[in-house]
Amino acid sequence: MTVDNKNVTPAARPSRCKYGFWAMGIILVISVTAWGIQRFLTSPHQISPPKELVWHNNLKIDLHHPDVLIESESLSRLPKDLLAIPFLRDTLTEDLVFYYQNNADRLGIAGSLRRIVFEHELTLRDNLLETLLDQPADIALWHDERGKLHHFMAVIKLGGLARLLEPLAKVAADDTQLQLVDFAPFKIENETVAVYQLRYGGKKHLLFASHGDNLLLFSDIAMLYDQDTPSQDSSQVTSALLSGTTPWPESFGLKARAVASDNASAADNAAHPVAHRISVSANYLGFGYQRFVPAFAGVRFEMQPQGWASYLALNDPSTAGNATFDFSPIWKTMPMGASFCLALPISQSVPEYLLQRVDAISESAHSVEHDNTSPLAMSGISGLCWYPDSHLSTPLFVSRLENTADAQTDKKLAALFDTVIGAREKQPVPVVASTRNQALLWQRDVSSRYGQYPLSESTSQQSLAGSLFFRVSLARRDQTLLFSLDDKLVNKALQTLDKNFPPIADVLPQLAVVPVYMAPEALSGLFKQEVFASLPKNLEPIFYNAAQTLLLPKLTALAGQQRYALVLPVNTEVKESWQWLPLKWQGL
């Protein structure tokens, strides 16, 4: 992996992309980086490369499959209802409600509507926006190229309020902020539906159209265009929404919200509908690397009559690389003291494809004897843990080989590490191989502006290009693989395998399927360290003081929460795509 750190400024690196790369990118130590896909996609091979999706609009988003779907009886009640969760109530407090009540966009839209009502002497309520937000609504969100949920489309069920919007259409011809959009109008059967644009807050825009009892809002006209012409695919989605049909729940493997409960009959759900449901796709949570964890589909949270419930969606293992859900080997390897841990099944076919690409181009790999066996076949389970004495960008990655390792395996690991790990330095930095008890260890100093060591601590000072560096480490002990940008975490994991340091398994419920472990006190310390490290008091005094005043109390409240293990049902079996399983938050 070749990275030019010298010419990239911190501002040019989106925080989500940065941490997403380092976190999920660790998986690619074994399966190479996505860069390998693009560069070597055209080379013929026995394993087919992953297929790319094609989206038919200018924003390159799939309107049929949102990243996040919010279904609510009342959007205005959602922030308050979220605080019914004790964990959120104690950490976010009522500030969450106040934030959304006084959000700049909400106030800007409300102010623009009030001005239009006043100047055109319309018989509309001053609280029109609040009235609309109190209706049932579905909101779909998609991330942009920076990873932010910037694009949205929402449909609000107006009921008997549809007539309230009629006066707005009459003033669009001569108003400075409300305009009829010059766009090929929606066609629903033989009826034409106009699209309007409301300008607010200076340069921000909100587009909307209504038909019958449905009000459709969306963030960008580019969602509806394919180059210079209206997108047929987008028109199908928007026409369905305006006709009262919502295609989004189906993309999450769900039924309509009123009948969404997993354990109740349709009649029971009709009588006790789910008040709010929030579904998040693995396409968003996977930081762009979801193809490496195809067994993971998404998560959802819903407010049922008895309270909030959590669910995890998994895909059929037969289509996800024969993934397994026995994570106990991961937890027996991870050292105690982590802030947050995630265990997940990984794909086997994609790593095979990428590993063979690296083997084909690596000069050092040419010395490895080729055979017809699968190179470095993985067992299908992996785990990530973040530690308070390290950094957000340097988690510990643990995985396992499918077969017993031999000399050939170690040659391939060494060649892979030498090929993938590195940065543009003054001159090549050697890989240092060593033995620790029963483990083999490969390390290389890699310069980076985010590095944890000063240049003076490197044995390759003359070769490194930066003033800071990571001592990137890969270790193999028996069939277990360890990797981190922080060599201290790899060393601690080796101590754990040697029974000289306790594993996380000691505090987890026995015989349980645990995909997530969370220690709020340690997590609070990690967040505090990372936030204030990025806000030097002498360089960012305003943001530093804001963090001290607003964020620090939240982190202190977070530190007071108990530890949790998120537990799946025992003997979990997945037989279909988007199979939703209840998640139990078990206090430790």
C-alpha positions in Angstrom: 0.0 0.0 0.0 1.8 3.1 -1.2 0.7 6.3 0.5 2.0 9.8 -0.1 1.7 11.5 3.3 3.8 14.6 2.5 1.5 16.3 0.1 -1.8 15.7 1.9 -3.1 18.2 4.4 -5.3 17.2 7.3 -8.1 19.4 5.9 -8.1 17.4 2.7 -8.8 14.2 4.6 -12.4 13.7 5.7 -12.4 12.3 9.2 -14.8 9.5 8.4 -12.8 8.4 5.4 -9.5 8.6 7.4 -10.7 6.5 10.2 -12.7 4.3 8.0 -9.6 3.5 5.9 -7.4 2.7 8.9 -10.1 0.7 10.6 -11.5 -1.4 7.8 -8.2 -1.2 5.9 -6.6 -3.5 8.4 -8.6 -6.3 6.9 -6.8 -5.6 3.6 -3.5 -6.5 5.0 -4.6 -10.0 4.3 -6.7 -9.3 1.3 -4.8 -6.2 -0.1 -6.4 -2.8 -0.7 -9.3 -1.9 -2.9 -6.6 -0.2 -5.0 -5.7 -3.7 -6.2 -9.1 -4.2 -7.6 -9.0 -1.2 -9.8 -5.5 -1.6 -11.1 -5.7 -5.3 -11.9 -9.3 -5.7 -12.7 -8.6 -6.4 -16.3 -6.2 -9.2 -15.8 -7.8 -12.6 -16.5 -8.0 -15.0 -13.6 -9.9 -18.0 -12.4 -11.7 -16.0 -9.7 -14.1 -13.3 -11.0 -13.6 -9.8 -9.6 -16.4 -8.1 -7.7 -19.0 -6.4 -9.8 -19.7 -2.7 -9.5 -23.2 -1.3 -9.2 -24.3 1.3 -11.7 -26.7 4.1 -10.5 -28.7 6.0 -13.0 -28.6 9.6 -11.7 -26.0 12.3 -11.5 -25.2 11.8 -7.8 -24.4 8.1 -8.4 -26.7 7.0 -5.6 -29.1 4.1 -5.7 -32.5 5.6 -4.9 -33.9 2.1 -4.4 -31.4 1.3 -1.6 -30.8 4.1 1.0 -27.9 4.0 3.4 -30.3 5.0 6.3 -34.0 4.8 6.5 -36.0 6.6 9.2 -39.7 5.7 9.5 -41.6 7.6 12.1 -45.1 8.4 13.3 -43.9 11.9 14.1 -40.5 13.3 13.4 -41.0 16.1 15.9 -41.3 13.4 18.7 -38.4 11.3 17.6 -35.6 13.2 19.4 -37.5 13.1 22.7 -38.4 9.4 22.2 -34.8 8.5 21.7 -34.1 9.8 25.2 -36.4 7.0 26.5 -33.2 4.8 26.1 -31.4 5.2 29.5 -28.0 5.1 27.9 -28.8 8.0 25.6 -30.8 9.9 28.2 -27.8 9.9 30.6 -25.2 10.8 27.9 -27.0 13.1 25.4 -29.5 14.6 27.9 -32.2 17.0 26.8 -29.6 18.9 24.7 -30.5 16.5 21.9 -34.1 17.7 21.8 -33.1 21.4 22.1 -30.6 20.9 19.2 -33.2 19.6 16.8 -35.7 22.2 17.9 -33.2 25.0 17.2 -31.4 23.5 14.3 -30.2 26.1 11.8 -31.9 24.4 8.8 -35.2 24.0 10.6 -35.2 27.6 11.7 -34.2 28.8 8.2 -37.0 26.9 6.5 -39.5 28.1 9.2 -38.4 31.7 8.7 -38.7 31.5 5.0 -42.2 30.1 5.2 -43.3 32.8 7.6 -42.0 35.5 5.3 -43.8 34.1 2.3 -47.0 33.8 4.4 -46.7 37.4 5.6 -45.7 39.1 2.3 -48.3 37.3 0.2 -51.0 37.5 2.9 -51.7 33.8 2.8 -54.1 32.1 5.2 -51.5 29.6 6.4 -50.5 28.8 10.0 -47.3 30.2 11.3 -46.5 26.8 12.6 -46.9 25.1 9.2 -43.5 23.4 9.5 -44.1 22.1 13.0 -47.5 20.7 11.8 -45.8 18.9 8.9 -43.1 17.4 11.1 -45.8 16.0 13.4 -47.1 13.7 10.6 -46.0 10.2 9.7 -42.9 10.3 7.5 -40.3 8.2 5.9 -36.8 9.7 5.3 -34.1 8.0 3.2 -30.5 9.2 3.4 -27.4 8.5 1.2 -23.8 9.4 1.9 -21.8 11.7 -0.4 -18.2 11.3 -1.5 -17.0 12.6 1.9 -19.0 9.9 3.8 -21.6 12.4 5.2 -25.3 11.7 5.0 -25.8 14.7 2.8 -28.4 13.5 0.3 -32.0 12.8 1.4 -35.5 12.1 0.1 -38.5 12.1 2.4 -42.2 11.5 2.0 -44.7 12.9 4.5 -48.2 11.6 4.9 -50.3 14.7 4.9 -53.7 13.2 5.7 -56.2 16.0 5.7 -53.5 18.7 5.5 -52.9 18.5 1.8 -55.0 21.6 1.2 -52.6 23.7 3.4 -50.0 23.6 0.6 -52.3 24.9 -2.2 -51.6 28.6 -1.4 -47.9 28.1 -1.8 -48.2 26.9 -5.4 -50.0 30.1 -6.3 -47.3 32.5 -5.1 -44.3 30.6 -6.7 -44.5 32.7 -9.9 -43.5 36.0 -8.2 -41.6 35.1 -5.0 -37.9 35.4 -4.5 -37.4 32.3 -2.4 -40.1 29.9 -3.7 -39.9 29.0 -7.4 -41.4 26.5 -9.8 -38.5 24.3 -11.1 -38.0 24.1 -14.8 -38.0 20.3 -14.9 -39.9 17.7 -16.8 -42.7 17.2 -14.3 -43.6 13.9 -12.7 -46.3 12.0 -14.4 -48.7 9.9 -12.2 -51.1 8.2 -14.6 -52.2 11.2 -16.6 -51.8 13.8 -14.0 -48.9 16.2 -14.0 -47.1 16.9 -10.7 -45.0 20.1 -10.4 -41.7 20.4 -8.5 -41.0 23.5 -6.4 -37.8 24.8 -4.9 -37.6 26.7 -1.6 -34.4 28.7 -1.0 -33.5 29.3 2.7 -30.5 30.2 4.8 -28.7 32.0 2.0 -27.6 29.4 -0.6 -29.5 26.3 0.7 -32.4 24.7 -1.2 -35.2 22.3 -0.5 -37.2 20.8 -3.3 -40.7 19.4 -2.9 -43.7 18.1 -4.8 -47.1 16.9 -3.6 -49.8 14.6 -4.9 -52.9 13.5 -3.1 -52.0 13.1 0.6 -48.2 12.7 0.0 -45.6 15.4 0.2 -42.2 14.5 -1.3 -39.1 16.4 -0.3 -35.6 16.0 -1.6 -32.2 17.6 -1.3 -30.9 18.0 -4.8 -32.4 18.1 -8.3 -29.4 16.0 -9.5 -31.1 13.0 -7.9 -33.6 13.1 -10.7 -31.2 13.6 -13.7 -29.1 11.2 -15.6 -26.6 13.6 -17.3 -28.8 16.2 -19.0 -32.1 14.3 -19.1 -34.6 13.1 -16.4 -33.6 9.8 -15.0 -36.2 7.0 -15.8 -35.0 5.1 -12.7 -35.4 8.1 -10.4 -38.8 9.0 -11.9 -40.1 5.5 -11.1 -39.0 5.8 -7.4 -40.5 9.3 -7.0 -43.7 8.5 -8.8 -44.1 5.5 -6.5 -43.5 7.6 -3.4 -46.1 10.3 -4.5 -48.6 7.5 -5.2 -48.3 6.3 -1.6 -46.0 3.3 -2.2 -42.7 3.2 -0.3 -40.1 0.9 -1.8 -37.4 1.5 0.8 -38.4 -1.0 3.6 -38.1 -3.8 1.1 -34.5 -2.9 0.4 -33.8 -3.6 4.1 -35.7 -6.9 4.0 -38.6 -5.4 6.0 -42.3 -5.1 5.7 -44.3 -2.0 6.2 -43.6 -0.4 9.6 -47.0 -1.2 11.1 -46.4 -4.9 10.6 -42.7 -4.9 11.1 -42.4 -6.7 14.5 -40.7 -10.0 14.2 -42.7 -11.9 16.8 -46.2 -10.5 16.5 -49.0 -11.2 14.1 -50.1 -8.7 11.5 -53.3 -8.0 13.6 -51.2 -7.3 16.7 -49.0 -4.9 14.8 -51.9 -3.0 13.3 -53.2 -2.4 16.8 -49.7 -1.6 18.2 -47.6 -0.1 15.4 -44.0 0.6 15.7 -43.7 4.3 16.5 -40.2 4.8 15.1 -37.9 2.6 13.1 -34.3 3.4 12.1 -32.5 1.1 9.7 -28.9 1.4 8.7 -27.3 -0.5 5.8 -23.9 -2.1 5.9 -23.1 -0.1 2.8 -22.8 2.9 5.1 -21.4 1.2 8.2 -18.8 -0.7 6.2 -16.9 2.4 5.2 -16.9 1.3 1.6 -15.4 -2.2 2.4 -18.7 -4.0 2.8 -17.8 -6.5 0.1 -15.2 -7.9 2.6 -18.0 -8.6 5.1 -20.9 -9.7 3.0 -22.5 -11.7 5.8 -23.2 -8.3 7.6 -26.3 -6.6 6.1 -27.2 -3.8 8.6 -28.7 -2.8 11.9 -32.0 -1.4 13.0 -33.5 0.2 16.1 -37.2 0.5 16.6 -39.5 1.9 19.3 -42.1 -0.8 20.1 -45.0 -0.4 22.7 -42.7 -2.0 25.3 -39.7 0.2 24.4 -36.7 0.3 22.1 -35.4 -2.8 20.5 -32.2 -3.5 18.5 -31.7 -5.9 15.6 -28.8 -7.1 13.5 -29.3 -8.2 9.9 -27.1 -11.0 8.4 -27.0 -12.5 5.0 -27.0 -16.2 4.0 -23.5 -17.6 4.6 -23.8 -19.6 1.3 -23.7 -16.3 -0.5 -21.3 -14.6 1.9 -18.3 -16.9 1.6 -19.4 -19.6 4.0 -19.0 -17.3 6.9 -19.1 -18.6 10.5 -20.6 -16.9 13.5 -18.4 -18.5 16.2 -16.4 -15.6 17.5 -14.9 -17.2 20.6 -11.4 -17.6 19.0 -11.3 -13.8 18.5 -12.3 -13.0 22.0 -9.7 -15.4 23.4 -7.0 -13.5 21.5 -8.0 -9.9 22.1 -6.3 -8.4 25.2 -8.4 -7.1 28.1 -8.9 -3.3 28.4 -10.4 -2.5 25.0 -12.8 0.5 24.5 -14.8 -1.0 21.7 -14.6 -4.3 19.8 -16.3 -5.7 16.7 -16.2 -9.3 15.6 -17.4 -10.0 12.1 -17.4 -12.7 9.4 -15.3 -11.8 6.4 -15.6 -12.9 2.8 -13.3 -15.7 1.5 -13.6 -15.3 -2.2 -12.7 -11.6 -2.3 -9.5 -12.0 -0.3 -8.5 -14.9 -2.6 -9.0 -12.7 -5.7 -7.0 -9.8 -4.3 -4.2 -12.0 -2.8 -3.6 -13.6 -6.2 -3.4 -10.2 -7.8 -0.7 -9.1 -5.3 1.1 -12.4 -5.8 1.1 -11.7 -9.5 2.7 -8.2 -9.2 5.0 -8.6 -6.2 8.6 -9.1 -7.1 9.2 -10.7 -3.7 6.3 -13.0 -4.2 7.8 -14.4 -7.4 10.2 -16.3 -5.1 7.2 -18.1 -3.5 6.4 -21.5 -4.9 3.0 -21.4 -6.6 0.5 -24.2 -6.2 -3.1 -24.8 -6.9 -4.2 -24.3 -3.3 -6.0 -21.3 -2.1 -3.4 -18.7 -0.9 -3.6 -17.8 2.8 -7.3 -19.0 3.0 -9.1 -17.3 5.9 -11.4 -19.1 8.4 -14.1 -16.5 7.8 -14.0 -14.6 11.2 -12.1 -11.5 12.2 -12.2 -8.9 14.9 -11.2 -5.3 15.5 -10.6 -3.7 18.9 -9.8 -0.1 19.8 -7.8 0.6 23.0 -7.7 3.8 25.2 -3.9 3.7 25.3 -3.7 3.8 21.5 -5.6 5.8 18.9 -8.7 5.6 16.8 -6.6 5.1 13.7 -4.6 2.2 15.2 -7.0 -0.6 16.2 -5.9 -4.2 16.7 -7.0 -6.7 14.0 -7.2 -10.4 14.7 -8.1 -13.1 12.2 -7.4 -16.8 11.6 -6.0 -19.0 8.8 -8.2 -21.8 7.7 -5.4 -24.3 7.5 -2.3 -25.1 9.6 0.5 -22.7 8.8 3.8 -24.0 7.3 7.0 -22.5 5.8 5.2 -21.8 2.6 2.5 -19.8 4.4 5.1 -17.7 6.2 6.8 -16.9 2.9 3.5 -15.7 1.5 2.8 -13.6 4.5 6.3 -12.0 4.4 5.9 -11.3 0.7 2.4 -9.8 1.2 3.5 -7.6 4.1 6.6 -6.4 2.1 4.4 -5.6 -0.9 1.4 -3.9 0.8 2.9 -2.0 3.8 4.9 1.2 3.2 4.9 4.8 2.2 6.9 7.0 -0.2 10.2 7.3 1.7 13.6 8.7 0.9 14.7 5.2 0.3 13.2 1.7 0.9 12.8 0.8 4.5 13.5 -2.9 5.2 11.1 -5.3 6.8 12.4 -6.6 10.1 11.4 -10.3 10.8 11.8 -11.8 14.2 10.6 -14.6 16.4 8.7 -14.1 19.7 8.3 -17.4 21.6 6.1 -19.4 19.2 5.2 -16.4 17.0 6.7 -15.0 13.8 6.7 -11.2 13.6 7.2 -8.8 10.7 7.6 -5.0 11.2 8.3 -2.0 9.1 8.6 1.7 10.1 6.2 3.8 7.9 6.3 7.6 8.0 3.0 9.4 8.5 1.9 12.7 9.9 -0.3 10.7 12.3 2.5 8.4 13.4 2.9 7.6 17.1 6.7 7.6 17.3 9.1 10.5 16.7 11.8 10.0 14.0 14.5 9.7 16.6 13.1 6.3 17.7 13.5 4.7 14.3 16.4 2.5 13.3 15.8 3.8 9.7 16.0 7.5 10.3 17.9 8.2 7.1 15.2 6.5 5.0 12.0 7.9 6.5 10.4 10.9 4.8 8.5 12.3 7.8 9.1 13.4 11.3 6.7 10.8 12.7 6.2 7.1 12.0 4.2 4.0 12.7 5.9 0.7 13.5 3.4 -1.4 11.5 3.4 -5.0 12.7 2.0 -8.4 11.5 2.3 -11.5 13.6 1.4 -15.2 13.2 1.1 -17.6 16.0 -0.2 -21.0 15.0 -3.3 -20.2 12.9 -3.9 -16.8 14.5 -3.0 -13.6 12.6 -2.5 -10.2 14.4 -2.0 -6.8 12.8 -1.9 -3.2 13.9 -0.3 0.1 13.1 0.5 0.2 16.8 3.1 -2.5 17.5 2.4 -2.3 21.3 -1.1 -3.8 20.7 0.4 -6.7 18.7 2.9 -7.4 21.5 0.1 -7.3 24.1 -2.0 -9.8 22.0 1.0 -12.1 21.8 1.2 -12.0 25.5 -2.4 -12.9 25.7 -1.9 -15.9 23.5 1.0 -16.9 25.8 -1.3 -16.7 28.8 0.6 -13.8 30.2 -2.2 -11.3 29.8 -6.0 -11.8 30.3 -8.3 -11.9 27.2 -11.6 -10.1 26.7 -13.2 -13.5 26.8 -12.8 -13.6 30.5 -15.5 -10.8 30.9 -17.9 -11.9 28.2 -20.9 -14.2 28.8 -20.0 -17.8 28.3 -21.3 -19.8 25.3 -22.8 -16.6 23.8 -22.5 -15.2 20.3 -21.1 -11.8 20.9 -20.4 -9.5 17.8 -19.9 -6.3 19.8 -18.2 -5.4 23.1 -18.3 -1.8 24.5 -16.6 -0.3 27.6 -17.9 3.2 27.9 -15.3 4.4 30.4 -12.4 3.4 28.2 -14.3 4.6 25.1 -14.8 8.0 26.7 -11.1 8.3 27.5 -10.2 7.4 23.9 -12.6 10.0 22.4 -11.3 12.6 24.8 -7.7 11.9 23.9 -8.4 12.1 20.1 -10.6 15.2 20.2 -8.2 17.3 22.2 -5.2 16.0 20.3 -6.9 17.4 17.1 -7.7 20.8 18.8 -4.4 22.3 20.0 -5.4 25.1 22.5 -3.0 27.6 21.0 -4.2 26.9 17.4 -7.9 26.2 17.8 -8.9 28.2 20.9 -12.6 28.6 19.9 -13.2 24.9 19.1 -11.0 23.9 22.1 -13.2 25.9 24.5 -16.4 24.7 22.8 -15.2 21.1 23.3 -14.4 21.8 26.9 -17.8 23.3 27.5 -20.1 21.1 25.4 -18.4 17.8 24.7 -16.5 17.1 27.9 -19.6 16.8 30.1 -21.0 14.3 27.6 -17.8 12.2 27.7 -17.9 12.3 31.5 -21.5 11.0 31.5 -20.4 8.3 29.0 -17.7 7.2 31.3 -20.2 6.5 34.0 -22.1 3.9 32.0 -21.6 0.2 32.5 -19.9 -2.2 30.0 -22.1 -4.0 27.5 -21.9 -7.1 25.3 -24.3 -7.2 22.4 -25.5 -10.8 22.2 -27.1 -12.7 19.4 -29.3 -15.8 19.9 -27.4 -19.0 20.6 -27.0 -21.4 17.7 -27.6 -18.5 15.2 -28.4 -19.9 11.8 -28.8 -17.6 8.8 -30.8 -19.1 5.9 -31.7 -16.0 3.8 -30.5 -12.5 3.0 -31.5 -9.7 5.3 -32.3 -12.1 8.1 -33.0 -9.9 11.2 -31.9 -11.2 14.5 -32.6 -9.6 17.9 -29.7 -8.1 19.7 -29.6 -8.2 23.5 -27.7 -5.5 25.4 -26.2 -7.5 28.2 -24.6 -5.5 31.0 -21.2 -6.8 32.3 
